[in-house]
Amino acid sequence: MEELQSALKERDLIVCTLPEKGRCLLTTRDFYPGEVIISQEPYVCVPNKSSGNRRCDGCFTSSNLRKCSACHVVWYCGSTCQKLDWKLHRLECQALSRLDMDKRKSVTPSIRLMVKLYLRRKLESEKVIPTTATNNYNLVEALVSHISDIDEKQLVLYAQMASLVNLILQWPEINMKEIAENFSKFACNAHTICDGELRPLGTGLYPVISIINHSCLPNSVLVFEGRLAVVRAVQHITQGAEVLISYIDTAGSTMTRQKALTEQYLFTCTCPRCIKASDDIQESAILEGYQCKDYQCNGFLLRSSDGKGFICQRCGVVRDKEEIRKIASEVKSMLDTVLMSSSAGNHQETFFMYQKIETLQRKLCHPFSISLMQTCEKLLEILMEQQNWREALAYCRLTIPVYQRVYPGFHPLLGLQYYTCGKLEWFLGDTDGAIESLTRAVDILKITHGTNTPFIKDLLLKLEEARAEASYKLSSKDEYQGLSYTSLRHS
């Protein structure tokens, strides 16, 4: 702990323990929006497993991949990543190669992550892999597992997973109970590694980053630059304040957020947003409630005192409970059907069904409804895959007002939605619209992502090209008008 405190002191940070929270990360100076607070390489990490999209174990790229010729499980993009990973993979490769091919195919990323955790610990104890103050197994041991709060069904699952790890490693002295507890630590502490557009690439364990607590009103954001986890300030964080990130998507009512946090992370959030119960009644009714019967009203509905309907809090019109139940039941039935259609790969049928769901939700849900926004996002995703750019742009524009409401100003998801909108506008010839959207994207994403990543550099280049195109169009128009005026004078 002293070594960690010393290392963090150099970064103007300190670890403290609070009775109601446990460990937390505090600042020892002011941090400003866009400033890196802390970054960390993973202690262990694995790429996601997908038959159609393999990734390099070293850098998570999906290009120029070659399978390890011995274990046939791990992929690398070239000799550089393979050599950097060799000390650890040499042992993993030997362990995986002992399994028959069918068992190797059943090894999930979570199992691989645990195997790599124990192999790294072994190599650290043998001084093959060096330890640092911010990356060593002692920090993993210090992570909270919440094992006493887990139900029996989950404990049985962890025990089964521990048995598979034991089968792979075949170490006589291995502690099965400890493996099960470490799986519980993964569930609470591991992070999904994403690319610049927040698409999941893999999973990593970052022991110092895991000290940072959650808030539904975070002052920082966690993004990834390759495998490197980077925490940046999105607000002015004063000296002595706690660094806070969000563990979940914060769009949704307090009840929805608390449910997600309790199920995944086994704690109840007491951030300022969560303890404002009176404000949440209205917000819940808007984000997860129903549309006024007068579709022009945009008011939110609360249940009537007799329980027979819902009253609009703006115009007073009552909407019948049975009417709402009928539409909601139809939407649920169609959502169940569309999930089956989507898994079967029937994209056209999936698209038409989502359109029908959207029509029903517009009759049922408030315009700022999260479920309606999610349906529009699904339609946008399908239209992008179909390269139907004009309709995709229409849906992208529909989602932005909802994003603006449910996310704070400097949220990467809002910035990325502006980015998508700007790309579509530019492709369709709306240069002025593209400049406006891309500028808004840059204003947000330069805070959340910094300015030196390939993704942001590409975004800045797009904005520069759009501005150059607009300037060229304007000068061409002025030149044409000048020529027309001269022709008129001499005619």
N, C-alpha and C positions, 0 to 999 in steps of 0.2 A: 504493500500500500504506500509506503514511503517513497519507493522508486516511482510509482505512478503519480503521486502528488508532485514530486520534483519535476517530472516530465511535463505535467499539465501546467505547472507554474510558469514554465517557459512559454506557454501558449496563452497565458493570462486567464487560466481556469483553475478551479479547485473542486474536488469532490467533497461533498458534505452529506451527512446522514440526518434526515428529518424524521421524527416519530411517525407522522402520518403517511410518509411517502417512501421511506427507506433512503437509499443513496440517490443523490442528485448532482447535477453539474452546474456550478455557479461561475459567473464571470468575476474577474478581478480588475477589469477596466470596461469602458464603454465599447460596444460593438455597433456598427452601423449597417443599414441595409446593403446587402450584396457582399459583405465582408465574410471571409471564411473564418468560422469559429474553430472548427476542428476537422481533420480528415484522418482516415485510417484504412489501411489495407486489411483484407479479411484474414482472420486466423485460419479458417478453412472455408472453402466455397466449392460449389458444383453448378454446372449449367443445368438448365431444365432439360428434361428428357422428352423428346418429340420425334416420332419416326420421320416426319417430313422436314424437320428443321434441327439438324445436329449443330452443336457448337463446340468450339475449341475450349478445352479445359483450362487453358492458360489465359486467354484474352476474351473469350466468349464470342469471337467472330464466327460467322457461318460460312466464310469463304475459304476456298482451297484446303478443304479438310482431308485428313488422312487418318484412318483408324489405327490404333495401336495393334501391331501385328501379333502380339502375345495374348492380351486379355480380350481383345475385340469389343471392348466396352467404351474406352476413352478415345477421344478424337483430338487431334492437334492441327493447327494451321501451318505449322512448319517447325524447323529444328530449334528456333529460338525459344518458343513456348515449351516445347518438349524438354529441352535442356534445363530450363528454369524450374520445371515441375518434376524433374527426374528423381531427386532425392526422395520425395514423397511418393511419386507414382511407382517407383521401383518396388516398394513394399506392397502398395495396393495392387499392382499388376500381378505379383506373385500370389497374393491372396485370392484375387478374382479368378486367376487361371486354374486354381484348384477346383473351382465349381464346374459342374457340367454346363453345357451351353444354355439349356433351358433355364437353369437357376440364374445364370448371369443376366439373361434378358429380363428377369423379374426384379433385379436390383434397382430400387428406386433412387432418385436423388437424395431423399432423406436418409436412406441406408448408407449410401456412399458418403454423405456428409459426416455421419457418425463414425464410419470406418476411418475416414481421413483424420478425424479429430483424435482418435486413439493412436493412429500411426504417427501423427505429428507430436503428440505427447511423448511417445516412445523415442522419436528422433531427437527431441529436445533433451530428454534425460540422458541420452547417449552423446550429447554435444555435437550431433551431426547437423542439426538446424539451430542457429543461434536464437536466443530469446531477446526481447527488448522490454523496456518498462511498460510499453503500451500493447504488447502482443506476446502473451505467454499463458500457459495453461492455468496458472494461479488465478488469472482474471476470469477464466471460464468457470473455475470452481466457485468464484464469488457471485456468479449470476444467480438470480432468484429462479427457482423451478416451479413453485406453487404446487408441488407434488401432493401435498396434503389436501388440496382443494379439488383434485381431479376425481371424477366419478369412476366407478369400478370398470365400466366398459372401456374407458380410455386407458386405464391402467393395464387391462388385459391386452389391449392393442400394443402398448409400449413394451410389454413383456414379450409379445410375439416378435416384435421388431428387434428387440434385444437378442433374442434367440438366433435370428438371422445374422446379426452382426457377429455373434459368437461363432456361428458356423463358418463365416468368412474368415475371421481372424484366427480362430483355433488356438487361443492362448489359454492354457490351463488355469492361470491365476486371475482371469478376467472377472470383474464384479458385475454380475447381471443386473443387480438392483441399481448400481451406479449408472449403467447404460440407460436403463429405463428413465432414471431421473434426468439424465442429460437430454433424452428425447423431449422431456417436459420443458427443459431449458430452451431447446430449439424452438418449441412452439411459442414461447413467450419472448424470446430474444433474437432469433434469427431474422434477417431482413431479406426482402425480395430485391434482387439486384435488377435495375431497369436501365434501358438506354435513355438517350436524351429526350425521347418522346414518351417516356414512362411505360414502354413496353417491356414486360417481364423477360429477363434473360436467364436468371438463375437464383440461387439462394446462397447467402453468406453469413458467417458469424463474425460480428464486430464487437468484441467485449467492451471497449470503451464507449463506443457509440450507444451500446445497450444501456449504459448508465443514464442516458438522457431520458427524462420522463415525458409523458404525453400531456397534451392539452388540446382541447377542441378549438382554442384560440391561440395557436402556436406563434412564437416569436421567431422561429427558425424553420428551415426546410432541409430535408435530407434528400440529396440527389446522388447520382453515381457517375463517375468519369471512368469508364471501363469498369474495373472491379473496385476502384477506390471509392469509398464512401465519403462524401463531403457534406458538412453541415454549414449552411450559410444563414446569416441573419436576414430576416425579411422586415424587421422593425428595428428601431433604435433600442438596443438592450443596454440598460444602465449598469454601472459597476455594482456587483453584489446581487444581480438578478439571476434567476434560474433560467438556464437554456431549456427550451421546450420545443418538441416537434410533435407532429400528429402521427399516431400509429395506424389510423384508419381514415377512410374517406369521410370527411366531416360534413358532407352534404346530408341533411336529414335532421329529424327532430331529436331532441334530447333522449327520448325513449329509444329510438333506433340506434343512436350512437352508443348509449349505455349498454344496450343488448349486445352489440358487436364487441365492445370492450370486455364485457363480462364473459362472453363465450370464448373469445380468443385469448385474452390477456388476464382474465380472472381478477379484475379490480373494478371499482366504481369510480368514475371520474368526478372530481369536485372542482373543476376549473370554473372561472367566472361565467362562462356560457351555460354550463350545466346546472348551476345553482339558481339561475334566473327562471324559476318555474312559471311565473306569471307571463313573461314574454313568450315562453315556449308554447303556451296554449294557442296563441295566434299563429306562431310559426309552424306548429304541427298541422294546424288546420289548412294552412296554405301549401306546405310542402307535401303533405300526405293525406289531405282531406279532399273535399268535393267542390265542384263547380256550382255557382249559383244557377238557379233555373233560368234566370235572365242572363244569357251568355254575354251580353254587353256590360254586365255589372262589374265582374271581377272581384266581388266581395268574397269573404271566406265564411264557411258555414260551421255552426256549432249545434250540437244536439239540443232539441227542444225539451222543455221541462217534462212533458208527458212521454217523451221517448218515442213518439210516433213519426218524427221527421227531423229535419235539420233546417235551422233558421239562418238566413244570410244576415251577417252582422252589419252590412252596409245598407241594403234596401228593405230588409225585413221579410222577403218572400220565403215561404216555407217549401222545402222540397221533400217529397214523400219518401219515407224510409224504404218502402217496398220497391219503389222505382230504382233507387240507388242499389239496393241489394241485387236486383235482377241484372242490371248492367254490370255490376262488379263480378257477379257469378259468370256472366258471359265472357268477360275479359279474362278471368282466371282459367276458364276452360280453354280458351283460345291460346293463352300463354303455354299451358301444358302441351297442347297440340303442336305449337310452333317449335317447342324445344325438341320434340321427337322428329319433326320435319327437318330441323337444322342439323341434328346429329346424323340423319340419313343422307345429308348432302344435297337436298333438293332446294337450291338457292332461290329459284324463281318463286316456288310455292311459299318459301319462308318470307320472301319480300312482300308478297301479296297479303299474307296473313298478318304481318306486322303493320301493314297499311290499314287493315281492318281494325286491328287493336288500337292503332292511333286514333281512328275515327271514333271508336267507342270511348276511349279515354278522354277525348276532347269534349264529349258530352258529360262525362262523369267527373273528371278531375279538374282542380284549379289550374289555370294556365301555367303557374309556377310549380306544378307537381313534379316530384322527383321521378315517379314512375313514367309519366309522360315524357320527361326529358330522356330517360333511359331508352324508351321506345324510339324516339327520334335519333338517338345515337346509334341504335341498331340499324335503322334505315340508312343513316349516313354511312355506316360501315359497309353495308351491302352495296349501296350506290357507288362508293369509291372502288370496291372490287369490280363492279360492272363497268367502271369508267364512265358513268353517267354523271359528268361533272356539274352540269347545270342544276339538276335536281339535288345533287349532293350539297351544293352551295346553299340552296334554299333551306335544307334541313340544318346545315351548320349555322346559318344565321338565326334559325328558330331557337337553337339551344343557347346562344350567347346571353340573352337577357336572364335566363335561369342560372347560368354559370355566374353571372355578375351578382346575383342575389345570394346564392348558396356558398360562394367562396369569397374569402377576403381578397383585397386588391392585388396583392403579390402572391398569387397561388399559381403554381406551374400548370395546373389543368386549365385555368382560364387563359394563361398565356399561350398554351398549345392549341386551344380552340381558336384563338385569334390567328395563330400561325396557319392552321388548316384553312381557315376562311380566306386569308390573304393569298395563299397558294392557289386556291380555286379561282378567286377573283382575277388574279394575274393571268392564269391560263385561259380564262374566258374573255380576256381583253379589257376588263374593268381595272385599268392601271391605277386610277385615283383611289378606288376602293381598296385595292391591294396595298397601296402605300399606307393608307390609314390603318388597315388591319395589321400589317406587318410591323408598323411603328408601335402599335399597342402591344404586340407580341414581344418585341425587343424590350420595351420599357419594363415588362414583367420578367421576362426570362433572363435578362442580363443580371437581375437581382438574384433569381433562384438558381441559375446555372453558371453564373460568371460570364466572362467574355472570351475566354481562351479555349473553350472546347470546340472540337470540329463541328458539332451541331450548331452552336451559336455563331461560329464563323460563317457557316453556310447560310444561316438565317440573315446575318448582316449583309452578306454578299447579295442575297435575293433582294433585300430592301434597296441596296445601292443600285442594282440593275433596274428595279422598278422605277426608281427616281430618275435614272438616266433615260429610261424609255419615255417617261412622262415629259421630261425636259425636251427630248427630241421631238415628240409630238407637238408640243407647244411652239417650238421654234419653227417647225415645218408649217404649222397653221399660220403663224405670223408672217412667214415668208410668202405663203400662198395668198394671204389677204393683201400683202403689199404689192404683189404682182398684179392681183385683180384690180386694185386701186389705180395703178399705173396704166393698165390697159384701158380702164374707163376714161382716164384723162386724155388719152391720145386717140380715142375712137371718135 
